[in-house]
């Protein structure tokens, strides 16, 4: 038998090879498009005519019915959604996303949500907005909370939306709850997160009003990861009236990003990792910060047993804050990533090293630029060498190194007193190659407390 190399395939020029794919693959391709586009594909050929009805996802957004050519008609969107859900009948739908920019135009919204629940939807996203303030709040239907198929729920709730679950049998199978709030309803925040017997991942984010009194009650016996990301509507100049009461005994990871220092009551947990950012709270906010000292201390008491901590909190380096706030020892902390803004005192590094006696891995992100004036307090070595430098710290990474005198002195101190250091890696930032070469040679000659210490200056490819 003779084999010919480079023989041509059987496909002909202009042949529709996509339509020749199995139905499962065509449905998978359409699942990445909006339902409007999937329906438009029906005109391609008889093969595509009803293919969209077999796609396991529905993306329904009134944005798809807005264009510059014609005035927006909400009734067109209503008719489309009604028809799409009707034609799907009782067939199961894996994922539905419904986005309404002005829900006042959509009286069938409750019916759409209930239809999704009847279709045994697994993932549901509701992005609901209101153009005008309603005096009567809109309440999400009860069937949403009772669904036994729902595993992932993403909600966007403005101030006129209420999501108050029933007292029992709520979210029986929900694993992930992602809620965006805008000036939220207090009753919703007190009750929405107290349900979910199998909930593992909870995300709450949004905007909070300055004068709002809110209690976020979180009770989730199997919760493993909690993410809280908030912005205040205005600059905060008074003690926060926001309380997070968190009862999650199996919580392993906390991601916190906010700038109003809410009060956190973290009951017994299994936290091993915490990522905390108060990036916009600086020394100029000192009056507000000192009034929230108890909030700071309660937060650190709640993360007492973490092994991995990433922290950005420039105000903690302020001497006034330090004198008023006694942080507890973090005896289990092994890995610390500390972000130091240019307005932040080096005292924060000393403070963290002192309360972390078993630290093994330290990452310093220095010279992060912010809107505040650079801090004029230079590096001042601690009176006593922190225990972790003598007995535990093995790896040191410095990022954003600019060769400033303080940068050099910090590296020199850590290398001199790091008696078990194995690796020191320094990444430069905005330093001319010639200058960095001189600095690196100088640092390499510093006295080292460890005979095994290796110093590296990797190049960063831009």
N, C-alpha and C positions, 0 to 999 in steps of 0.2 A: 504494500500500500504506500502510495506516495504522499508525503506531507508537503504542503506549500506554505511558505512563510508569508505573513502579511496578507493573507487572503481576506477579501472583503466580507463584512457581515451581511446578513440577509435583509437588514433594514433598508428601506428605500428612501430617497430624499423626500422630506416633507411628511414622512409617516408619523402618526400620532403614537409615540411609544409610551407616553404616560397613561393613556387610556387602556393600554394593554396590561397594566399592572394589576395585581389582585385587589379585590374590593377592600380588604383590610388595610392595605398600604394607601389606597386613595383616601379612605376615611381618615387615616392618620395624618396625611398631608393637609386635608381640609380642617382638621382639628386645630391647626395653628392660625387659621384665618377667622375673621369675624363671620357671624352667621349670614350677614348680608352678602358678603363676598362668596360664601359657600353656596347660597341660593343662586347668585348670578352665574356660578359655574354650571348650573343645570342646563343652560342653553348650548353648552359646548357640543354635546352629542346625546343621543338617546341613552348611552351608557351612563352619563352623568345626571340624567334627569331627576332622579330621586335619591341620588347619593347622599345629599346633605342630611336626609332624614336618618341616615345610619351613623352619622358622626356623633361620637359620645360626648361632645361638648357644644354648648350654646353660648355665644358672646353677643349679648343684646345691649346696644348702646345707642342712645338718641343722638350721639355725636355723628353716627353714620348717616343721619338724615339731615345734617346741616351742611349747607354749601353756600358759596357766594352767589350762585346763579339764581337761587330761588329762596323765597321766604320759608322759614322753618314752620312746618305744620305738625304739631304733636300727634294729631290723629293718624297720620301716616305711620308713625312709630307704634302707636297703640294697635293699629290694625295688623301690622307686621308681627308683633310679639304674640298677639292673640292667635294669629294663623299658625305661627311657628309652633307654639305649644299645643294647639289643637291637632295639627297634623302629626305631631310626635305621639299623640295618644297616651297610652299607658306604658310605652317603651321606656326602659331605664335610661337615665342620663347621668353620666359620670360627673360632669362639671357644668355649672351654669354661672355666668357672670351677667348681672343686670346693672346698668349704669343709667341713672336718670338725673339730668342736670336741673330739672325743676319738677319735683314729684306732684305739684299741684295740678299738673296737666294730665296725670295718669291715675284715674280713679280705680283702675283694675290692678293696681300694684299688689294689694293683698292676695288677689286671685292668682297672680303670676307666681308669687312666693309659694302659695299653697300647692299650685300645680307642680312646681319644682320638687316639693317635698313628696307629693304623691308619686312622682317619677323616680323615687328612691335616689335622689341626688346625693353624691358622695362629697363633692366640693361645691360650695356655694359662696359667691361673692356679691354683696349688695353695696353699691356705691351710690348713695342717695343724697341729693342736695335739694335745697329749697331756696328759691330766689327771693321770696318775701317771707317775713316773719309771720308765723301762725300763732294765734292765741290758744288754739286747741292743739295739743301735741299729737303726733302720729304714733300709734303703738304698733309694733311689729306683731304679726299673728302668732297665736299660741302654738300652732303646729310646728313652727320653726324650732321651738325649744324642745319639742317632744320627739323629733325625728330620730328613728333608730338606724337610719342609713348614713346620716351626716357625720363626716369625719373631719372635714376642714371647713371653717366658716370665717369669712372676712367681711367685716362691717365697716361702713363709713357713716357715722351718726353725727348730725348737726344738733344744735341745741333744741330743736323742736321735735326730735325723735326720742321715743321712749322704748326701751327694751327691758321690760321687767318680766323675768321668767317665773313660771309657776313654782310653788314651794317644794315640789318633789318630782322625781322622774324627769329631770331636766338634762338635756344634752347627754343621753346615756352612752353614746359611742364617739363623742367628739374628742379628737386628739389635738387639734390645733385651732386656737381662737385668736384672730388678728382684728383688733378694733381700733379705728381712728375716730377720735372725738374732737368736736369743736364746741367749746363752751358747753360741756355736757350737762345733762340732767342729773341732779344729785341722787335721786332714787334709783336711776339706772346704774350709776357707779357703785352704789351700795349693794346691789343684788345681782348684777349680771355676772360677776366673777366669783360668786360663791357656789356656783353649780359646775357640773362636769366631773363626774366620778373617775373618769379615765383620762382627763385632760393632761397632756404632757408638755405642751408648748403654748405659752400665752404671750401675746404682743399687745401692748397698749401704747398709743401714741397720739399726738395732736396738740391742740392749743387750749390753754386754760386761762380763764379770766382772772385779773388781779384780785378782785374782791370775792372770788368764789370760795365757799366753804364746801369742801368735798372730802368724803371718806371713801377711798377705794378699798373695799373689803374683798380680799382674795383668799378663797379657801379651795384648795385643790390637792387632794391627798396624794395624787400621782404626778404632780407637776415636776418636770425636770429642768425646764428652761423658762426664765421670765425676762422679757425685754420691756423696758419702760423708756420712752423717748417723748419728751414734752418741751414745748416752748411757751413762755408766758406771752400774753397779748401785748404787754407794755413792759418797760423796765421795772423790775421789782425793787421796791424801796421799803418794804415792811415785811415782818415775819410771815412766812407762808402759812396759809390756812388749809393746806392739803395734807391729808394723812393717808398713808398706805399701810393697811393692816394685813400682813402677809402670813398666812398659815399654810405652809407647804413643806411638810416634813421630808419629802424626797427631792427638794430643789437642789440641783447641782450647779446651775450656772445662772448668774444675774448680769444683765446688761442694762446699765443705767446711764441715761443722758438727759440732764435737765439743768436749769439754771435758776431755780427758785428755792432750793433746799427744802423740799417737802420733809415731813416727818415720816420715818420708816420704822415700823414695828415688825421685825422679822423674828418670828418664833423659831423654835428648834428646827433646824434644816440640815441638809447634807451638802451645803455649798462647798465646791472645790475650786470654782473659778468665778471671778467678778471683774467686770469691765466698767469702770465708773468715770464719767466725764462731767465736770462742771466748768467747761472751758471758758464761759463768759463771766464768771465770777472772779473779780480781781480785787486788789487791795482798796480800790476806791469805794467798794461796796462794804467796807469794813463795819459800818454801823449796823447794817442789815445782817451781816455774817455773824458778828458777835452776839446778836440777838437770837441767832439760830444755833448756838453752840450745842445745845442739848440734842438738836436734830443730827448734827454731825457725829456726836458721840454715839447716839443710838444706832446710826447706820453702821459705824465701824464695829459696834458690839454685835450687830447682826451678821457680819461677814467674818467673824472672829476666826473661823477655822479654814479659811480659803488657802489653797495651795498655790493658786495662780491669780495675781492681781495686776490689772492694768489701770493706771490712775492718771487723770488729768484734773488737777484742782489747784490752780495757782494761788488761791487765797490761803491755802494751808501753810504756805511758806511765809506768811506775814507774821512778824513777831507778836502783834497784838492777838492774833488768832491762836498762836501757839501757847501764849501765856494763859489763855482762857479755856483751851480745849485739850484735855488729856486723852490721847488716843491709846487704846489698849494694846497690849503686845499681840502680835500676830505670830504665834509660836509655830503654826503649821505652814507658814508661807515659804515656798521654795523658789518661786518664779515671780519677779517683779518687773513690770514695764512702767517706767515713770516718765511722763512727758512734762518737760520744763519749758514754759513759755519765757520769752525774754523779759517779762515783767515780774517773773517769779524768783523769789529768793532761793539761793542754794541751800538754805536752812531746811527746806523740805526734804532734800536728799538725806541730810544728816538725821532728820527725824525718822524717816522711814527705815533707814539702816539700823537705827537704835532699837526700834520696836519689832525688828524681824531677825531674831537671833539665829534662825536656821536657814537663812537665805542662801541659795546655791547659784541662782541665775539672775543677773541684773542687766536690764536693757535701759539705757538712758537716751531719751530723745530730747536733745537740747536745742536751745536757740530757736524754738518755735515762735514765729512772729505773731504778735497780736496788736490790737489797737491801742494798748496802753503804753506808757513810757517805760523804757528799760529800767530794770531794778538796779540801783546803784550799790546795793549791799553785795560785796564780793564774797568769794569762797572763804569760809572760816572753818578750819578743821575742828571736829568735836574734841572736847577735853579728854574723853576716854575713847579709845578705839572700839568701835562696835564689835560685838562678839562674832557676828557673822563673817567679818573680814578675817578674823584670826582662825576660824575653825571650819567654815562652810563654803564661802563663796568661791566657785570654781570657774564660772564663765561671766565675762563682762563684755557687753556690746555698747558702744557709744555711737550714736547716729546724729547727724547734723553738726559734726565737729567743725569749728571755724578757726581753730588755732588761737582763740582769744586767751589772754592770760589766765582767766578763771578756768577755762576748759582744760588747759594744760595742767594747772595745779590740781584739779580734781583727778585727772588721770594719774598724775604722779602720786597723789596720796593713796588712791585705791590700789595701785600696783605695789607701793611700798609696804602697805599693811595687809595686803591680800596674801596670807601665808599659804593658802592652798589653791591659789589661782592657777588654772591650766591654760586658759585662752583669754586674750584681750583683743577684741576686734574693733577698730576705729574707722568709721565711715565719714569722710570729710564732706563738707558742703560749701560751695562757692569759694573755695580756696585755690588760688593759682597753683599749678603743678610744681613750680620751683619752690614756692613758699611751703607747700605741703611736704616736699621732699626734706627740707631743712627741719621742719617740725617733727616729722616722723623719725628722722635720725636722732633728734634730741630726745624724743620720748623713748626710743629703743634703748637709750643709754641710762634711763632712770634706774635707780636701785629697785630691786624686786624682792619681795618677801618670800617668793616661791621659786625654787630652782627649776620647776617644770613649766614656768609661765612662758607662753609663746605670744608675741605681739604681731598683729597683722594689720595692714592698711589696704584693704581691697579697693580696687577701682570700680566705680559705678558707671556702667555704660548708659549713656543718655540716649 
